[in-house]
Amino acid sequence: MISLWRDSVIALVAVFVLSGLGTQFAIRAGWDGDAAAWFSAFATSLAIVAAVAVVRLQLLAQARAERARRADLAQVAYDLAGEALALVTDRLNVALSPSQPQSVFELREHRTTETILAMRELEPHTLPPTILQPFVQVRSRVHAINRRISEVYEKRARDRTYDQHGKLGGAVTVHPLACAAFTELGEVVDKELVGKSLPRRTIPVPNSVTNYEADRSTTSSRARARPRLSRRTS
């Protein structure tokens, strides 16, 4: 904005300078009043056109810089979201293997939490409006999955008989929603990268998550199919 004001002032000064020089040139050349007036008007018009062109070029340069800034932020947001989703997916995969020792989970928890915190460092008002909704959805859903896993581990640490595998249903349910939001985020970010193609990232769904959903569906089907005992009336 400062550079725009500076260029506008320079262009305005140039208008007066060129107008005055045109008038002096016409007078020294011995032109009559009408010719001098026409020449002065021509010089003034030329100076105004030049001033408008300078301001216009400055506005275009600022617009290009803003588009580049939006594209960079969109790329950073997408990369962070992909990394957070990949980490929490890996953590969920390990969590669904209850035979693993507790020490296996600690590093994954810290890495995932740090990535989520990095996503929070991107202030909403600085992000392109088009990517804000899917980005926040990915962040909130990854946080929900990560927090659910941590809660299960905390309870498991207090009670060795706690069924951590069976209590991860909430995290498994949210996971496909997080993946869907990440796919939507990639689509809107790709539109922000004018002239460039976004390298898409695919987060594979582990077999443990897929099997968990299948087992739960089978269990629910069996529960619904179980016949109810009729009450005998005396």
Secondary structure as GFF3:
##gff-version 3
##sequence-region A 1 234
A	DSSP	alpha_helix	2	28	.	.	.	ID=ss1
A	DSSP	alpha_helix	33	95	.	.	.	ID=ss2
A	DSSP	alpha_helix	103	120	.	.	.	ID=ss3
A	DSSP	three_ten_helix	124	126	.	.	.	ID=ss4
A	DSSP	alpha_helix	129	158	.	.	.	ID=ss5
A	DSSP	alpha_helix	169	192	.	.	.	ID=ss6
A	DSSP	alpha_helix	207	225	.	.	.	ID=ss7
###
